[in-house]
């Protein structure tokens, strides 16, 4: 009960007016009968446990909605899409402000792809906040990236003001992107234990979910040494400035006493006065980590734009009182609603999109291929688990088998095998719900993006090998865009991308369909085998390998091997059909 997100949000809306709580999606939105038409809508969110982020920032001048996942877990793509549908019409522009964590990138990315293809949203953007400066660029893997920390709150404050003032989405995105990529905002966090008036177990560069820092310190009598280290990292990240004017945000991670916070501030601000002109200081619980004892410091370089301070000073009306603003007492009482009970949203998108279809004679083949793929993956459960134990948690076989079992359950009942685009979209949702975690999000994202190949084929009558190539290309591009994974990172992308490239060459050579499939299958197999000689650079395997120092492996990457297995099962089913 104490970590039940739904219960927590229900209590939150009881205490604050002007909000709607979408109870079956764990979303908080502004309570306005018609949110301003033409205004760019801002949506943020992520795992719970960071309160007041993000639900405390929903309201005039900041967010239009926040989507809340379980504690320290990304919200589902389904919740994100349905929240979007409650806030904005397909013709409106929407910006998702997302902290740079793999789960959030994948689920918000999947939501964007799904909203575009199924509901016709035309202008959806994602701004990734990666203000963490504890890790230098040369140390960080692209697929992991620098984490998003409390600087996200300042971004939401400024971009929210811009949206309220009527700025276009291009102006808003450009303002945020240049600030982040140009090195004008940076955050450094640390944790500690206070025992008998001294600081123990100090960990510098700490993340918001308990991720380890970059180094540890011994017992400290005060904050001086921590402040010096913090200032060095912040100064190294912040872009050079002429007048040294900055904004400072001091964030309590949730478990630091006001007394200790005061001691820290009395240490930090005099030292800042030697080198900086501090124009604003914000202090409080802006982006917590449940009750972690620690702090973070954010610098915002005012040399970036003369509009920064006006945007930060723009009046807001949100539940969090950290930025002042009028009380919500004068707003309509908050209400609890249920998305599934809203008739106007119970649609599956326009059927006009689903034009390209399988012929009646080929539909049994499609079912047989899917059945053979699912059966193969289920029978390979133990093999994939064994492969995953080498540098993972040993459950890849279980999770993929769960997805395959769920696919079999709908194969002869509700799965649409007439329209390939709809079929891929249905399987995408099945994978998201049945596999879960990062693997489920990646497969779901891949399949959702692949469906685009059959939606964009307006002038085509028959499905050809080129459509399958386009589907592979769309799917692989989505993985690279949202997972930030590259070929050579030792993931399923290695097999998928090699398969895509060899299929493209086979089509150029005008090979027969069965030869094209054989080329694709063989390419996936060879690429999967080659991962044995690769060092993992993405996901849990990258962390496990970094800790062990291991660089040689007995088995291939389980994700890549899984692709090789279903590619071979596809070929076998197609060959059997040809023989019959």
N, C-alpha and C positions, 0 to 999 in steps of 0.2 A: 504493500500500500504506500509506503514512504517513497517509492520510486515509480509510482503510477503517474505517468504524464497527464493522462486525461483528468484524473482527480485534481492534480495541481492546477491545470488550466481552468477547471471549473471553479476553483476557489479564486483564481486570479480575476475572472470576469465578474464574480460576485462583488468584488471590492472596487471595481473601476467601471465607469460609464463610457458610453460611446463606442462599444465594441460588439462584435459578433463572434461567438465561439462555434466553429463547425465541429461538433463533438465527435462525429465518426471519422474525422480526418485530422484532428488535433491541430487545427488552424485558427488563428486569431485574425480577424479582418476589421476594418473600420466600419462602423455602423452608419452608413449613409444610404438613403434609398437609391440614389444614383450617384456613384462616385464620379467626380467631374469628368465629363466627356472631353476627350482631347488631351487631358493631362497624362503625362507619362506615369505609369503605375510602377511602384517599387515593391518588390517582394524579396524577403530574405528568409533565413531559417537555418536549421541544422539540428544537431542533437540538443536535447534538453540538458539541464544542469549548469547552464551558463547565465541564468537569469540575473539581471533583467533582459539580457539578450535572449531571444529577439522579440518576444511578445511584448515586452515593456516599451518598445519603440514604435509600436503601431499607433498611428494617429496623425493629425494634421502636422505637416512640416517634416515628417520622417517617413515611415513605411505605410504602405497601404495594406500589407498583410505579412504575416509570419507563419511559416510551416514548421512545426515542432516534431522532431523525431524522438525516439526513446533516449534515455540518458546516454549522452556521448555517442549516439548513433544517428546517421543521416535519416531524414524522413523519406518515405517511399515516393517513387515517381508518381504513383496514383494520387497520393495526398497533394503533391505539388501541382499536378495538372488540375485536379478538382478545385484547389484553392485559386489557381489562375482563372478558371472558368467563372468563379464567383465574383472575381474582382474586375476583370477586363473582358471586353468583347474581342473577337478575332481581328477586328480592324484597328484596335488600339495598340500602342507601343508599350512594351513591358520590359523592365530591367530586373534581372535577378542578381542580387548582391550576395556572393557566396564565398565563404572562407575556404582557403585552399587545402582541403582534405580529400583524399581519394573517394571516399563514399559520397561526399557531398557533390563533388565534380560529376561523378557518374550518374547519380540519381537526378540531379538537376539537369544534367545533359540529356538523360533519357526523357525527362519530362518535356523538355523543349522539343526534342525530335517527335515525341508522341503528339504534342499539342499542334505542331505544324502539320503533320501528315493526317491526323484523325479529325482535328477540329478547325483546321484552316487558319491558324494564327500566322500572321505574316511578318511581324516585327518583334521578335523575342531576342533579347541579348543577355549574356552572362558576363558579369564583372567579377574576376577572381581576386580576392584580397590576399596578398602574401607579404604582409608587413613585417614578418619575423626577420630580425637581423642577427640572431644568435649564430646562425650557420652561414658562413661565407659561400658565395656562389660556386667556388671550385669544389666545395665539399658536398654539394647537394645534387641528388639525382633528379633529372628532369621529370621523371614519372612521379616523384614524391614532391619535389618543389619545396619552397619555403612556406612555412605554415601561416595561416591567418590568425592574427591575435586581436587585441583590443582596438587597434587602429581601425578596425571595421566599423566601430561605433562612430568615429569621426567622419568616415566616409558616408555612412548612412545619414548623418546630420547634415552634411554639406549637399549631398546629392538630393536628399529629401527637400531641402530648401529650393534647389534648382527646379525640381519637378513642380513644387507648389507655385513657383514664380512663372511657370509656363515655358521653361526651356525645352528644347527638342531632345529626343533621345540621343541624337548624334552629339549634341553639345554636352549632355550629361555623361555619356560614356567616354567621350574624349577627355573631359575634365578628370574623371576618375582614373582612366588608363594612364594618362600622362603623369599624374601624381604618383601612382604606384610604380610604373616602369621607369620613371625618371628619378626615382630615389628621393622623393620629397617627403615621404612618411615612413617611419620605422618604429618597431616595438621590440623591447627586450624584456623577458620575464625571468623570474627566479622564485624558488621556494625555499623554505627554511622551517626549522622548529625552534620555538622560543622556550628555553628551559633555564630556570633560575637566573633570569635577566640576561642570558647570553643566547646567541644564535648558533644552532647546531644543524648538521646535515644540510648545509647550504648547497643548493644545486642551481647553477647558472644556465640560462637558456632553456628553461623549463617550458613545456607545452601546456595547452589548455586541457588535455585529457590525461595528464600524468606522464606524457612522453618524457624520456630522459633528457637531461640538459647536455650541454657540451663539456662541462667540467664541474668539479665539486671543490668546495673549500672546507677547511677545518673550522673549529670553533671560533666565532667572532664576538668581540666585545660590543661592537656596534655595526652600523651600516656603511662606514666609510669605504672599506675595501670593495664592498659590493657596488657602491655607487661609482667608484672610479672605473671598475670593470664595465659596468653598464654604459657609462658615458663614452668609453672608448669604442664600444661596439656601435652605439648610436651615431657617434660622430663619423665613423667609418662608412656608414650607410647613407646618411643624409647628404643630398646633393650640395655642392659648394654654394654658399650664399654670400651676399655682400654686406648686409646689415645685421646678420646674426639674429634676426627676429624669429622666434619660434612660438608654437603652442605646445603645451605639455599636458599630457593626460596620464594621471597616476591611477592605476586600476588595482583594486583589491581583488585577489583571486577567490575571496569568500571567507577565508578563515583567519584573516589578520585582524587583530583588535584595533579599534580606533586609536588606542593609546600608542601601539607600535607604529601605526600608520603616521601618526603625528611625529614620532621620533625620526622616521624615515624622511619625511618631508623637510624637517628642520635640518637634516643632513644634506639633502639633495639641492634644495633651492639656493642656499648660499654659494654652493660650488658652481651652480649654473650661472649665477650672476657674474662670475669671472669672465665668461666667454659668450654669454647669450643675453639677448633682451627678450625676456619672457612676457608675451602679451596676454596670454590666457593660461590659467592653470585649472584643470578639471580634476577633481579628486573624488573617488567613490567606487562603489561596486558597479562597474560598467559591463564587464564581461567576465563572469566568475567561472570557477571550476569546482562546483559544489562547495565544499568547505575547505579547499586546499589552502594551507597557510603559505601565502606568497603574494608577490606584487608584480606588476609589469609597468614599464614606463614607455610612453609613446611620444616621439617628437614629430611635429609637423612644421615644415619649413615654410614660413610666410612669404619668402621671396618667390614662391611658386606662382602666386596670383594675388592681386589686390582684392579679389572677391572672397578669399578664404574667410576672413573675419566676418564680413556681412552674412555669409552663409552660416557660419557657426553661431552668430547672434540672432539668426532668424527665429521668430517666436514659434514654439511648438506646443502642441497639446497632446501629450502622451502619458501613459501610466507612470513611467519613470519620471521622477522629479529632478533628475541629475542636471537637466538643461533648463530648469525653471519652467515658465509657462503657466497658463491658467489651470486651475483645477478642473477635473472632469465632472464635477458635481452638477454643472449646468447642462450637461449633455444627456441625451436619452439613455435610459437604463440599458445596460448590456443585455444581450439575449443569447440563448443557446439554440442552435438550429442543427439540423441533420441533412447532410448533402443528399443522402439516399432518398429523403422524403421530398426533395425539390423536383417537381415534375418537369420544370422547364430545362433542367440539366440532364435528364435521363435520355440522352441520345448517344449514338455510337458514331457520329460523324456522317458526312454525306455519302450515300451509296453511289452517287454519280461518279465518284473517283474510281470505283472498282469496275473498270471496263475490261481490262486485259484478263482473260480467264483460261483455265485449262480446258482442253476439249473433253467431252464426255468419256472418250475412250482412254484418255491418259489419267483420269482421276483414280482408278484402281492402282495404277503404277505409283502415283504420288503417295497413296496410303501405304503401299508395300514398302516403299523406300523409307518412309518415316517409321514404320513398324520395325524394319530391320535395323535402322539407326538406333532406335530406343532399346531394342533387345540387346544389341551389341554393347551399348554403354552400360546397361544393367549387369550384363555378364562380366564386364571388365571392372566392376566395382573394386575388388580386392587388389587387382593389378595397379589401378590408379592410386589407391590408398598407399600401397607400398612405395610407388614412385614419389608420392607427396611427402612421405615420412623423411625422405632424405634431406630436404631443406624446407619443410613446411610443417603443418600440424596433422598431416595424415588423413585428411577427410575429403580430398578432392573426389575420390571414387564415390563416396556416400552422397555428396551434394549433387554430382552430375547424374547419378542413378536416381535420385529423387526427382530431378527434372524429367528424366526419361520416363519414369513411372507415371508422372502427372500427364505427360504427353499421350501415353498409351490409354490413359483413362478417358480422354476426350476424343481419341482418334476416330472412333466409330459413332460418336454421338454429336457433339457440338462443334467440332473443328470444321471450318470451312475449307474444303478442298476444291472449290470452284474458282475463287479469286485468290491468286497467290499473294497479293498485297495484304488482303484481310487475313489470310492464313498466317503470314509472318507476324502480323500485329498480334494475333491471338497467341501464337507460340511465345512471342516476346513477353506477354503478360504472364503466361504460365511459368516461364523460366524465372521471372522476377519473384513470383510468389513461392515457387517450389524449391528453388536452389538457394535463394537468399545470399546475403553477403556480397562481397566484391565480385565473385564469379557469376552470381546470378545477375548482378547489375550489368556486367560486361556482355554476357550473352544476350540479355534483354535489349541492351543498347544496340548491339550488332544486328539483331533481327529486326528491330524497329527501323533502323536506318536502311537495312536491306530492302524493306518493303517499298521504299521510295522508287526503286528501279522499275516497279510495276505500276506505280501511280503516274510516273512521268512519261509513260509510253503511250501517249494519246493516239498517235497515228498508226500504231502497230496493231496487227490483227492476230498474229501467231506469236507464241512465246518461243524464243530462240536461245541459243547458247549465249548470245550477247546480253540478253536480259540477266542471265545468271552471273555473267561477268560484272555487269553494272551493280547487281545486288552485292556481290563480294566487295566491290570497290566502295560502295556507299557504307557498308558495314565496317570495313577496315578503316576508312577515313574517320568514322565516328569514334572508334576505339582510340585512334591516335589523337583525335581532337580533345576528347574528354578524359581519357585515362592517361594522356601524355606519354604513352608507351611507344617505343620505336623498335624497328627490326634490330635484333641483336640483344634485346633486353632479357631474353630467355622467358618468353611468355607464349600464349596461344597465337599472338600476332605473327610470330615467326613462321608458323605453319600456314596460317591464313594468307599472309602476304606472298609467300612463295607459291602457294596454290593459285592466287590471283594472277601473278606474273606468268606462270606457265600456261594457265588457261588462256590468257590473252595471246600468247604466242601460238597456241594450238588453233585458236580461232583465225588468226592471221594466215595460218597455213591451210585454212579451209578443211580441217580434219573433220571426220564424222563425229556425231554427238558422243558415241561411246568412246572414241579415241580422245576426245576433249576431256571427258570425265576421267578417263584413265590417266591422262597427263596431270590433271588436277590432283587426283588421289595420290599418285606417286610423288608429286612435288610436296604435298603435305607430309607424307611419310618421311621423306629424306630430310626435310627441314626439321621435323620433330627429332629425328635421330641426331642431327647436328647440334641440338641444344645441350647435349651432354657435355660439349666442350665450351659452353658459355657460362659466364658468371652472372647470376641473377641481378638485375638492376631495377626491378619493380616489385611492389607488393611485399607480403610477409617473407617470401624467400630471400629478398634482398637484405632484410634485417637479420635473418637467421644466418645467412652466409657471412655477412659482415662481422657478426659476433664470433663465428667459428673460424673464419679465415680460409675456409675451404674453397678450392677452385677447380676440383675435378669431381666428376659425378659418375656413378654407376648407371644411373637411369636418366632418360630424357626428362624435360620439363613435363609435368603431368597435364598441364593445360594444352600444350602443343601436341602431346601424345593423344589426348582426347579428341582433338581435331582430326588427327590422322586416322583414328579409329572410326569416326563417323564418316569421313571421306571414303574410306575403304568399304564401309557398309553401304554407302550410297552406290558405289560402283558395282558391288556384288548384286544388289537388288536390280539395278538397271540391266546388268548382263543377263540375269535370270529371266527377266521380262523379254529380252531380245531372243533368248533361246526358245522361249515358249511360243 
